């Protein structure tokens, strides 16, 4: 993937965190970054690891107190993610290897052949 060139553009988004507090998020990050299998992967995200979530459907239906906390948490996740997306990202070219390029052109030819047969 061109690790050195892609790294500054990569981030990881951990979902279903609408009910996580700061301590729980910190613990998740710590476990992920220090896990022997995931440590190397966690270092690949130059734009960081971020959390995201949505309102829990059951809490929405019950309109319970947890919903207010979820609204605030989800709002902050979205605000942070939008800030991340809006930052200046410099484009870069990643050359496709020849086998991938050939495979894609073969698929394209097959697609257009099938498409034209249907007309």
matplotlib code that plots the C-alpha trace (Angstrom):
import matplotlib.pyplot as plt

x = [0.0, 3.0, 3.0, 5.3, 3.2, -0.2, 0.5, -0.1, -3.5, -4.8, -7.0, -8.9, -12.5, -13.8, -17.6, -20.4, -18.8, -21.9, -22.0, -18.2, -16.8, -13.3, -11.9, -13.4, -12.1, -8.6, -8.7, -9.7, -6.9, -4.4, -5.4, -5.3, -1.9, -0.2, -1.7, 1.1, -1.0, -2.3, 0.6, 2.2, -1.2, -1.9, 1.3, 0.1, -2.6, -0.9, -4.2, -4.9, -7.5, -11.0, -14.2, -17.7, -21.2, -24.9, -27.9, -28.9, -32.3, -33.5, -32.6, -34.3, -37.5, -37.5, -36.4, -34.2, -31.5, -28.7, -30.0, -29.0, -25.4, -25.4, -26.5, -23.6, -21.1, -22.2, -22.3, -18.7, -17.5, -19.0, -17.6, -14.1, -14.4, -15.6, -12.6, -10.3, -11.9, -11.7, -8.1, -5.7, -4.9, -2.3, -3.1, -0.6, -0.3, -0.2, 0.8, -1.2, 0.9, 0.6, -1.2, -3.9, -4.2, -4.5, -7.1, -9.2, -9.1, -10.2, -13.1, -14.1, -14.1, -16.2, -18.6, -19.1, -19.5, -22.3, -23.8, -23.9, -25.4, -28.4, -29.2]
y = [0.0, 2.3, 2.4, 5.5, 7.5, 6.3, 6.6, 10.3, 9.9, 6.9, 6.8, 4.2, 4.7, 2.6, 2.4, 1.6, 3.9, 6.0, 4.9, 4.9, 7.5, 8.9, 6.2, 3.4, 5.0, 5.4, 1.8, 0.7, 2.7, 1.5, -2.2, -1.8, 0.0, -2.4, -5.7, -7.7, -8.5, -4.9, -2.7, -2.6, -1.8, 0.9, 2.7, 2.9, 5.5, 8.8, 10.7, 8.8, 6.5, 8.0, 6.9, 7.1, 6.0, 6.4, 6.7, 3.4, 2.4, 0.9, 4.0, 6.1, 4.1, 4.3, 8.0, 7.3, 9.3, 7.5, 9.1, 12.6, 11.4, 9.6, 12.7, 14.7, 11.9, 11.3, 15.1, 15.4, 12.3, 13.8, 17.2, 15.7, 13.5, 16.5, 18.5, 15.6, 15.3, 19.0, 19.4, 19.9, 16.6, 16.7, 14.3, 11.7, 9.3, 5.5, 3.7, 0.5, -2.5, -4.0, -7.1, -5.1, -2.7, -5.6, -7.4, -4.2, -3.6, -7.2, -6.8, -3.5, -5.1, -8.0, -5.5, -3.5, -6.7, -7.9, -4.4, -4.1, -7.5, -6.4, -3.4]
z = [0.0, 0.1, 3.9, 4.2, 1.9, 3.1, 6.8, 7.2, 5.6, 7.6, 10.7, 12.5, 13.7, 16.5, 16.4, 18.8, 21.5, 22.2, 25.9, 26.6, 29.0, 28.9, 31.1, 29.0, 25.8, 27.3, 28.4, 24.9, 23.3, 25.7, 25.2, 21.4, 21.3, 23.7, 22.4, 20.8, 17.7, 17.2, 18.3, 14.8, 13.2, 15.7, 14.7, 11.1, 11.7, 11.2, 11.7, 14.9, 16.3, 16.8, 18.4, 16.9, 17.8, 17.3, 19.6, 21.0, 19.6, 22.9, 24.9, 22.2, 22.5, 26.3, 26.3, 29.3, 30.9, 29.0, 25.8, 26.9, 27.6, 24.2, 22.4, 23.8, 23.2, 19.6, 18.9, 20.1, 18.1, 15.0, 15.6, 16.1, 13.0, 10.9, 12.1, 11.1, 7.7, 7.0, 7.8, 4.8, 3.3, 0.6, -2.3, -3.3, -6.1, -5.5, -8.6, -9.2, -9.8, -13.3, -12.3, -10.5, -13.4, -15.9, -13.7, -13.4, -17.1, -17.7, -15.3, -17.1, -20.5, -19.2, -17.5, -20.7, -22.8, -20.5, -20.4, -24.2, -24.5, -22.4, -24.7]

ax = plt.figure().add_subplot(projection="3d")
ax.plot(x, y, z, "-o")
ax.set_aspect("equal")
plt.show()
